[in-house]
Amino acid sequence: MNDTVFILGAGASMPFGLPSGKELIQSILHITDPEMDEKRILMNEQKSYMNGRFTYGFLKKKFEILKNTFSNNEIFTFHEALRLSNQSSIDNFIRLRKEYEDISKLSIAIGILMAENVAKIFPERHYSYLHDNWYQYLWSKIGNTLEDYSKSRISIITFNYDRSLEYYLSTVIKNSFSLDERKVEEVFRSLPIFHVYGSLGSVFKGSNNEYLPYGLNNIEPSLLKYVSQRISTIHEFIDSTIAQKVESILTKASRIYFLGFGYHLENMGVLNIGEKGNRHIIGSAYEFVDKEIDELKRYFPYISKYYNMKNLDFIRNCVSFK
């Protein structure tokens, strides 16, 4: 039985270069802008989540990938609908506008791949310091041996599409214990990670054609379209075997920790935690104001307490690994 479950929202991946829900929308609006030109990119780069990290030529190439599948008019109408919807996340937009599901998924795949960056997880200079590096702290608490890792009794449920945690854990396992990839994957699987809305692929080469290197920006358009089909909607998740596994894990858990989570009603409804037995459920609520936390308490009374802390501070102060 997995005693401890971490439920991750976008805020859990943000310290490692991945976007928040609003930032992902901003990225998608950049790459779907039919009127994008170099001047507009230069004017907006300081206001953007991407903050000038990508050149005009790079973004233009991503737009051309979309044009391989969708017409200019389809891209424009999607762009305008998303822009004017003023939704806080692309998941909400897809739920409301199902006719844009396919182009949304392809845009998500492009946006996440643009953000996946190995150097954001493992800085190239050994003296570089990652702020809010809760991955490292989690790794230090799991244990110092392969046996410790395999007996950690921890599961991860994530609403994120990225594979940053998988990449981190597989890399530190490999380099800590000098294992070949087959053995690394075997050890890695003992701490299960479930993506509620799918992910871009596996970080392991032997994963039945699902392998996609982490931080791969130059991806073929045909492969990118295939990768985007791995992304799921709420309705697709509800009918999936992953949903059954998630429900089983949550039912057995004695401790549940929400990390970097936004507590959107649709996502909480998917988890269907409710009042099930005597267990410890708390969550981080970084940058939530007191009024918003009071609202969370009314909506989700089974969560005993919310902490206005960053990921690492929350885990250090509030999470038990015993």
WOPE-V229620 format. One record per backbone hydrogen bond with DSSP energy under -0.5 kcal/mol. CO is the residue of the C=O (numbers start at 0). NH is the residue of the N-H. E is the energy in kcal/mol with one decimal. If there is no record, write none. Layout:
co | nh | e
CO | NH | E
CO | NH | E
This chain:
co | nh | e
0 | 2 | -0.9
2 | 253 | -1.8
2 | 254 | -2.4
3 | 154 | -2.3
4 | 256 | -2.9
5 | 7 | -0.6
5 | 156 | -3.1
6 | 258 | -2.8
7 | 158 | -2.3
8 | 11 | -1.8
8 | 12 | -0.5
9 | 12 | -1.3
9 | 13 | -1.2
10 | 14 | -0.5
12 | 15 | -1.9
12 | 17 | -1.4
13 | 16 | -1.8
19 | 23 | -2.3
20 | 24 | -1.7
21 | 25 | -2.0
22 | 26 | -2.3
23 | 27 | -2.5
24 | 28 | -2.6
25 | 29 | -1.5
26 | 30 | -2.0
27 | 31 | -1.3
29 | 32 | -1.1
31 | 33 | -0.9
32 | 35 | -1.8
36 | 40 | -2.0
37 | 41 | -2.2
38 | 42 | -2.1
39 | 43 | -1.9
40 | 44 | -1.3
43 | 46 | -1.3
43 | 47 | -0.9
47 | 50 | -0.5
49 | 52 | -2.2
54 | 58 | -2.2
55 | 59 | -2.7
56 | 60 | -1.8
57 | 61 | -1.5
58 | 62 | -1.9
59 | 63 | -2.0
60 | 64 | -1.5
61 | 65 | -1.5
62 | 66 | -1.8
63 | 67 | -0.8
64 | 67 | -0.9
65 | 68 | -1.6
65 | 69 | -2.9
70 | 74 | -2.4
71 | 75 | -2.6
72 | 76 | -2.7
73 | 77 | -2.0
74 | 78 | -2.7
75 | 79 | -2.7
76 | 80 | -2.3
77 | 81 | -2.7
78 | 82 | -2.6
79 | 83 | -2.6
80 | 84 | -1.2
81 | 85 | -0.9
81 | 86 | -0.5
88 | 92 | -1.5
89 | 93 | -2.5
90 | 94 | -2.1
91 | 95 | -1.7
92 | 96 | -2.7
96 | 99 | -1.9
97 | 100 | -1.7
99 | 103 | -2.2
100 | 104 | -2.4
101 | 105 | -2.1
102 | 106 | -2.1
103 | 107 | -2.6
104 | 108 | -2.4
105 | 109 | -2.0
106 | 110 | -2.7
107 | 111 | -2.9
108 | 112 | -2.2
109 | 113 | -2.1
110 | 114 | -0.9
111 | 115 | -2.0
116 | 119 | -1.5
116 | 120 | -0.5
117 | 120 | -1.6
117 | 121 | -2.9
123 | 125 | -0.5
124 | 127 | -2.1
128 | 130 | -0.6
129 | 132 | -0.8
131 | 133 | -2.1
132 | 136 | -1.2
133 | 137 | -2.7
134 | 138 | -2.5
135 | 139 | -2.2
136 | 140 | -1.5
137 | 141 | -1.4
138 | 142 | -1.0
144 | 148 | -1.8
145 | 149 | -2.4
146 | 150 | -1.3
148 | 151 | -1.5
152 | 3 | -2.2
154 | 5 | -2.4
155 | 193 | -2.8
156 | 7 | -2.9
157 | 195 | -2.7
160 | 199 | -1.3
162 | 166 | -2.8
163 | 167 | -2.5
164 | 168 | -2.8
165 | 169 | -2.5
166 | 170 | -1.9
167 | 171 | -2.5
168 | 172 | -2.3
169 | 173 | -1.9
170 | 174 | -2.2
171 | 175 | -1.8
172 | 176 | -1.9
173 | 177 | -1.1
173 | 178 | -1.0
179 | 183 | -2.5
180 | 184 | -2.5
181 | 185 | -1.7
182 | 186 | -2.5
183 | 187 | -3.0
184 | 188 | -2.0
186 | 189 | -1.6
187 | 190 | -1.9
189 | 191 | -0.5
191 | 155 | -2.7
193 | 157 | -3.1
193 | 195 | -0.7
194 | 197 | -1.1
196 | 231 | -2.6
201 | 211 | -2.8
203 | 206 | -1.2
205 | 207 | -0.9
206 | 209 | -1.9
209 | 201 | -2.7
212 | 215 | -1.1
214 | 216 | -0.8
216 | 218 | -1.7
219 | 223 | -2.6
220 | 224 | -2.1
221 | 225 | -1.4
222 | 226 | -2.7
223 | 227 | -2.3
224 | 228 | -0.8
225 | 228 | -0.7
226 | 229 | -1.9
227 | 230 | -1.4
232 | 236 | -2.1
233 | 237 | -2.2
234 | 238 | -1.1
236 | 239 | -2.1
236 | 242 | -0.5
239 | 243 | -1.0
240 | 244 | -1.9
241 | 245 | -2.8
242 | 246 | -2.3
243 | 247 | -2.0
244 | 248 | -2.4
245 | 249 | -2.5
246 | 250 | -2.0
247 | 251 | -1.6
248 | 252 | -1.3
253 | 279 | -2.7
254 | 4 | -2.5
255 | 281 | -1.9
256 | 6 | -3.1
257 | 283 | -2.4
258 | 8 | -2.4
259 | 10 | -2.0
259 | 11 | -0.5
263 | 267 | -2.5
264 | 268 | -2.4
265 | 269 | -1.7
266 | 270 | -1.5
267 | 271 | -1.8
273 | 275 | -1.3
274 | 276 | -0.5
276 | 278 | -1.0
278 | 280 | -0.7
279 | 255 | -2.9
280 | 303 | -2.3
280 | 304 | -0.7
281 | 257 | -2.1
282 | 306 | -2.3
284 | 287 | -2.0
288 | 292 | -2.1
289 | 293 | -2.3
290 | 294 | -1.8
291 | 295 | -2.0
292 | 296 | -2.1
293 | 297 | -1.4
294 | 298 | -2.4
295 | 299 | -3.2
299 | 302 | -1.8
301 | 303 | -0.8
304 | 282 | -1.9
306 | 284 | -3.5
306 | 308 | -2.2
309 | 313 | -2.6
310 | 314 | -2.4
311 | 315 | -2.6
312 | 316 | -2.1
313 | 317 | -2.6
313 | 318 | -0.5
314 | 318 | -1.2
